[in-house]
């Protein structure tokens, strides 16, 4: 079974053998699927029994609503609500674990608990349910990780998320009273804060540049009377290859 302890040394992300990479890919898909399965089980239970689970959501500014911080992501209003959260949760959760494996778990917990607590402190006094707050948090974590880390892989992943889910930014505004825009905003805020806090952790492996050792390996090619003059690299080219030197135009064409 895949073990995170095998790859948890230093701030830089070590390159994984192919076998370990396959295990990481499996874990990256499996863990979000477990969370999604619990979401579906909860909704199936409510659908079959006819019990309204909304009271297990977050009720801001009421002590009785605090347990909703834990339970609310698993409760959804209807099938459309559940389906709209299932695919983004799987995609963003898998991307987050696979690409930020050392900080994904802590960031996810911070988004879940921190976002829920902020919603409880600031939200409207209605029951807030659904996993969309966590989805916003994961999306903003991935996006701001690319902005703050400034490496090619993170930036590319950030742009990919913007391409897929850039339109969710409208969910941060109170355009629809039926939507918990406060939950979206608090989740997004926690995702951005987690990206800021972990910006120097789990970085891609450093690329080490090596000098060309061929120049000094063969000491016989160096003229002892003129050690500063080294043989031309073009001397090794085959005789039947010809090159021409063309002087650049003094007035190049402008494109």
N, C-alpha and C positions, 0 to 999 in steps of 0.2 A: 504494500500500500504506500502511497505517496506520503512523504514526511516533509513538513516545512522546516524542521530543524536541520535538514541536510543542506539547506541553501540559505541559511539565515546568518551569515557572517559578513560583517562590514556593511558600509552604506551602498556600495556598488553591487549591482545585480550580477552574480556569476553566471556565465554561460552554462546551460544545462546540456548533458548528454541527450541524445535523441530519445532514449527510453524514458528518462525523467521528464522530458518535455511532453511526451505523450501522456504520462501520468498527470502532469499539471493541467493539460487540456481536459482530461477526464474530470478532475476535481473542479475545474473552472465551470464546467457545465453541470456537474452533479450537484454542487452546493446550491446554486440558485434554483435548480429543479426541486430540491427538498423543500425550500421555502415556498415555491409556487404550489407544490402538492398540498401543503398545509392550508394555503389560501383556498384551493379548490375543495378540500375536505370540509373546511368551515362553511363554505357557501353551499355545498351539497347538503350538509347537515341542516342548515337553515331552510333550504328549499324543500327537503323531504319532510321535516317536522313542522314547518310553518312558524318556527320560532324566530322572532326578530332579534338579531344579535347587535343591532345598532347601539344598544345601551352599553355595550362593551367597548365602544369607541372612546375617543378623547373628548371629555366635556371640560372645556377651559374654565379655569378659576374656581373649580369645584374639586374638593378632595376626592370625592367619589369618582371623579373622572381620571385620576392619576393612573389606575391600572390600564386604562386605554392606551397609554404610551406603549405598552407591550403588545396588547391584543389588537389594536386598531388596524395594523397592516394586513391582518388576515381576514378582515371583515369587509364585504363589499355590498353595495346597494342592490345590484342586479347582475345579470349575466354580461351585459354590455360593459358595465364597470369592471368586472373581473377580467374579461377578455382584453380590454384596452390596457390593463396593467400587466398582463401575463407576458406578452412578447417583449416589451421594453425591459421588464425586470430580468428576463433571461439573457437578453443581448447585453445590457449594460453590466449586469452582475458577472457574466462570463468574461467580458473584456476587462473589467476591473481586477478580477482575481488573476487572470492570466498575465496581464501586463504590469500589475503592481502587487505581486504576490506577498511581499513582505509587510505591506501596510494595508492590504485590502480588508482584513478582518477588523482591525481596530478602527479603520475609517468607516466601515459599514456600521459597526456598533455605535460609533459617535453620531453618525447621520440618523440612525434609528432612534436612539435614546435622546440625544441632544436636540434633534429636530422636533421630536414629540414633546419634550419638556418646554421648548420655546413656544410651540403651538399652544400648549396648555396655559402658558403665561400670557399670551397675546391674542389668542383666537377669539372669534365670536362664541357666545355661549350657546352653541349647538353641538350635537355629536358629530365628530369628525372621524370618518372611516376611510379605509383604503390604503394601498401601498404607494400611492403616487408621490407622497413626500419623500420616501426613500428613493424612488426612481429619479426624482429631481436632484436629490443629493448625489447619487452616483453619476448622473450626467454632468453635473457641475464639478464634481471631483475630477472626472476624466478631462473635462475641458480646461479647467484651471491648472491641472497638472502639466498639460502641454504648454500653457502660457508661461508658467513659472519655471519649469525645468529647462526649457529651451533646448531640447535635443530633438533630433529628427523623428525618432520613433514616437515620442510623446506628442509632438506637434501634429504628426500625421494622424494619430489616434484621435486627437482633439478635433481635427477637421472632419474626420469620419463621423464622429458623434454629432457635430453640428449639421452635417449633411443629412443624417438620419432623423435627428430629433431637434433640430434648431427651432422648429415652430413651437415647442413647448414653452418658450419664453413668454408667450401670451398668457400662460396659466399663472404667471406671477402677479397678474393684475386683477383687480376685482371687476371683471367684465361679466361674470355670471355668478349670481348669488348662490346658485346651487353647488358651486365648486368651492372646495376649501383652498382658496388661493393663499391663505395664511400658512397652511401646511406645506404647500408647494414652496413658498418663499423661505420658510424656516429650514426645510430640507435642503434647498439649494444653498442657503447661507452656510449650513454645517458642512456641506460638501466642499464649498470653496475654502472654508477654514481648515478642513482636513488636508486639502491639497497644499495650502500654504504651510501648514505645520510639518508635513512630510515631504516637502519639496526637495530636500537633500538626501532622502532615504530611498533605497531601491532604484538607484540610477542604473542605466544601461552600462555594460562593461566598458571600461576605458580602452581606447584603441591605442596601442603602443606602436610608435613609428620607429623603424630600425634603419640605421645607416647602411648604405650599400657597402658590404664588406669585400666585394670583388675587386675594388680598386686597389686595396692594399694586400690582397692575398698573394699575388704574384710579384715579388720584389724584383725579379729579373727584368720586368718590362720598364723599370725606371732607370733613366740614364744617370749613372753615378756622378757624372760631371755636371749635370743639371737636374738635381733631385726635384726641383719645383715644377719641372715640365713632365707631364704625364702623357702616355700614349693616347691617341684619339680613340674613342669608342667606335668610330666608323671604320677603323682598320680591320675589324672582324667581318665586315660585310662581304658578300661574295663578289667576285670580279665582274659578273655579268649584270650587276645592278648599277645603274647610273643615276646620279642626282644632279639637278641643276639648281643654282642659286638665282633667284629672280628678285631684282630690287623692287621694293614696294613703290607704288605710284605716289608721286608727290601730292596728288590731289585725288584721294580716294573717293569713290562714289558714296553718297549718303543714302542709307536705306530708310 
